Amino acid sequence: MQAKAIGRPPKFSTSDRFRVKADLPAPADFRERVGTIVVQGPSKGEYTVRLDDDLSTVTYLQSNWLELIEDLSR
């Protein structure tokens, strides 16, 4: 018998495009920046991300700071 997963499913998936929310609680340095989810983690509710305006920097952001950018080409 397979065990059921506990808790909510992840809010984002690897390679999802996002924008950091313009309001609190997102840190001012990241507000309205756009990027890509690299991987879920390092901890629950965090994502490793790469920001479009600085591809050399990989950082961690909390999921409640992010909003999904829908693919308008579909």
Backbone bond lengths (Angstrom), bond angles and torsions (degrees), N, CA, C in turn:
res aa  C-N    CA-C-N  psi(-1)  N-CA   C-N-CA  omega(-1)  CA-C   N-CA-C  phi
1 M - - - 1.446 - - 1.530 109.66 -
2 Q 1.326 116.14 133.11 1.457 121.35 -176.95 1.531 110.11 -87.60
3 A 1.323 116.03 136.16 1.468 120.85 179.55 1.516 110.22 -75.01
4 K 1.325 116.65 143.96 1.457 121.83 177.04 1.525 109.79 -81.62
5 A 1.330 114.98 143.67 1.461 119.71 175.95 1.528 108.68 -72.00
6 I 1.313 115.64 141.94 1.459 121.43 -179.99 1.524 108.76 -103.16
7 G 1.321 116.42 139.57 1.457 121.10 177.43 1.513 112.23 95.40
8 R 1.320 113.99 -177.69 1.455 120.73 -179.06 1.521 110.79 -80.65
9 P 1.332 116.49 152.08 1.463 118.84 174.77 1.526 109.59 -69.70
10 P 1.324 118.32 159.01 1.468 120.72 178.71 1.528 110.96 -57.68
11 K 1.305 116.45 144.01 1.460 122.86 -178.57 1.526 111.29 -72.65
12 F 1.334 117.34 -33.06 1.461 123.49 -177.00 1.518 110.06 -128.45
13 S 1.329 115.47 160.90 1.463 122.52 176.01 1.524 108.97 -117.94
14 T 1.316 116.06 161.51 1.458 121.39 175.80 1.525 109.17 -56.32
15 S 1.290 117.25 136.91 1.470 128.32 -179.89 1.527 114.08 78.20
16 D 1.337 118.53 1.88 1.471 120.10 172.89 1.525 109.39 -64.12
17 R 1.327 115.16 144.77 1.463 121.31 175.80 1.529 107.99 -94.28
18 F 1.315 117.08 141.84 1.458 121.38 -177.07 1.515 110.99 -141.37
19 R 1.323 114.60 163.43 1.462 123.41 169.82 1.517 106.40 -126.74
20 V 1.328 116.93 137.69 1.462 120.30 175.43 1.523 106.83 -75.92
21 K 1.324 116.07 132.86 1.470 121.64 -178.57 1.521 110.87 -57.78
22 A 1.324 114.77 149.09 1.465 120.80 -176.20 1.522 113.28 -81.36
23 D 1.330 116.94 -12.00 1.467 119.35 -174.73 1.524 111.41 -111.83
24 L 1.314 115.28 -178.98 1.461 120.71 176.08 1.512 108.56 -64.38
25 P 1.288 121.68 149.41 1.448 129.11 12.58 1.527 114.47 -95.68
26 A 1.328 118.24 7.79 1.463 119.87 -179.32 1.528 110.51 -62.06
27 P 1.327 117.37 136.52 1.462 120.11 178.81 1.531 111.19 -62.05
28 A 1.300 117.42 141.77 1.464 122.93 -176.71 1.525 112.40 -54.64
29 D 1.318 118.72 -35.45 1.461 121.98 -178.76 1.532 112.75 -63.28
30 F 1.317 117.78 -22.52 1.458 121.10 -175.56 1.527 113.75 -108.31
31 R 1.307 119.43 -12.86 1.461 122.32 -173.84 1.526 112.69 -56.37
32 E 1.331 114.74 133.00 1.456 125.51 177.23 1.524 114.10 68.56
33 R 1.314 118.87 9.32 1.459 120.92 175.58 1.522 108.56 -81.76
34 V 1.324 116.34 152.59 1.457 123.69 -175.74 1.517 108.82 -116.37
35 G 1.338 115.71 147.04 1.452 119.14 179.14 1.517 112.67 -166.59
36 T 1.342 114.48 -163.33 1.456 123.29 -176.61 1.519 109.54 -130.42
37 I 1.333 116.44 139.03 1.464 121.40 174.59 1.521 107.75 -72.44
38 V 1.328 116.92 126.10 1.467 121.93 178.35 1.521 110.02 -91.12
39 V 1.342 115.97 -46.11 1.463 120.72 -179.39 1.529 108.99 -161.57
40 Q 1.310 116.58 153.90 1.462 120.22 174.87 1.522 108.48 -78.53
41 G 1.316 117.04 135.52 1.463 121.52 179.33 1.497 110.58 112.14
42 P 1.293 119.92 176.15 1.448 129.64 29.85 1.531 114.81 -82.22
43 S 1.326 118.19 -21.19 1.457 117.79 178.09 1.530 108.75 -126.79
44 K 1.314 116.46 171.61 1.457 121.42 -178.26 1.528 109.89 -60.16
45 G 1.323 116.46 133.55 1.460 120.84 178.99 1.513 113.89 82.93
46 E 1.330 118.09 5.30 1.461 122.43 177.49 1.520 109.03 -119.32
47 Y 1.322 114.15 154.24 1.458 120.72 176.61 1.519 109.14 -133.25
48 T 1.319 115.75 142.45 1.454 121.54 171.48 1.518 105.49 -84.80
49 V 1.330 117.25 126.26 1.462 121.60 -173.68 1.527 111.53 -131.04
50 R 1.332 114.23 157.62 1.464 121.56 172.42 1.523 105.81 -121.08
51 L 1.326 116.47 126.05 1.465 121.80 -178.37 1.522 110.14 -89.69
52 D 1.336 116.51 138.66 1.463 121.46 -176.11 1.520 113.49 -61.59
53 D 1.320 117.31 -33.58 1.462 119.92 -176.24 1.529 113.54 -83.66
54 D 1.333 117.74 -0.74 1.471 122.16 177.48 1.524 108.26 -155.90
55 L 1.332 116.81 77.57 1.465 121.89 -174.38 1.524 113.75 -65.24
56 S 1.320 117.79 -16.99 1.463 120.01 179.90 1.526 112.28 -80.03
57 T 1.321 117.06 -14.78 1.458 121.20 -177.94 1.516 111.01 -102.70
58 V 1.328 115.51 127.45 1.460 122.59 172.70 1.515 105.53 -114.58
59 T 1.332 116.97 130.23 1.461 121.13 -176.41 1.522 109.77 -137.06
60 Y 1.304 116.67 175.35 1.466 122.76 179.76 1.521 109.02 -113.55
61 L 1.341 115.39 130.96 1.461 120.18 177.79 1.523 109.59 -129.56
62 Q 1.323 116.20 150.14 1.459 121.46 179.57 1.531 109.97 -79.75
63 S 1.324 116.28 145.26 1.463 120.55 -176.15 1.532 112.74 -61.60
64 N 1.331 118.32 -31.74 1.465 119.57 -178.85 1.527 113.02 -73.29
65 W 1.304 118.41 -6.22 1.455 122.62 174.98 1.527 111.75 -90.17
66 L 1.336 117.23 -13.52 1.465 121.75 -169.69 1.517 112.31 -107.85
67 E 1.345 115.16 150.92 1.453 121.19 170.90 1.526 107.25 -131.90
68 L 1.306 115.75 139.60 1.454 123.29 -177.98 1.517 109.69 -70.17
69 I 1.328 116.20 136.68 1.466 121.41 172.62 1.515 106.17 -96.24
70 E 1.314 116.67 116.23 1.455 121.40 179.74 1.525 109.49 -71.33
71 D 1.329 115.54 143.23 1.465 121.37 177.84 1.515 108.29 -77.81
72 L 1.325 117.63 107.07 1.454 122.20 -176.09 1.526 112.66 -78.92
73 S 1.331 117.90 -8.84 1.473 121.19 -179.52 1.517 112.78 -79.94
74 R 1.350 117.98 -10.31 1.469 120.91 -178.73 1.500 111.86 -79.37
